[in-house]
């Protein structure tokens, strides 16, 4: 399997994360991940959760859409991974200010902060290889 095909495959698999979790987050305060927290039915909190879930879902759909055309979507690829990187910085800030989330979210933060630059670099290498 070529490096380009592997990048396409991993991008497609990773795109499923925001697609699935974004759809679930659109349940607002009724998201099953928050059930144990017994969140109040606050309209502002619910609205923000649903909005952010929709944005996350949209980001995942954009990532999935570009999989067959990664060679032609350099700007979109960088925007998607840039947004994920910035989101990871937000999670890191939350860890520093509020405390540690469950372990899977720590792993997501690592993927977002470390993985995003790696994916952008990988894309640059396989789509625009340097002349030899």
C-alpha angles and dihedrals in degrees: 000000000000122000089246093054090047090051090051092049095048091045090053093048093046091047088064090066096066091036093056099035092042091055090049093046089056084074086077116201088355092066105131090230088067098042094104090054093062091217117199119249089251109166094215094050092043092048093049093047091050092046093049090045089054092049090048091048090049091050090052092049090050090051092048092046093055096051096096091044104040090133090063099037104067095135094047091045090054093044092052093048091041090056090048090050092051090048088053090053087054091053090049090051089051090052091052095045105031107018143258121324123212115299097260090060091052088054090049089052091054091049090049098047101033101025098049096063090042092053092047090050092046091051091050091051097049099037099041105024117189116251113258 
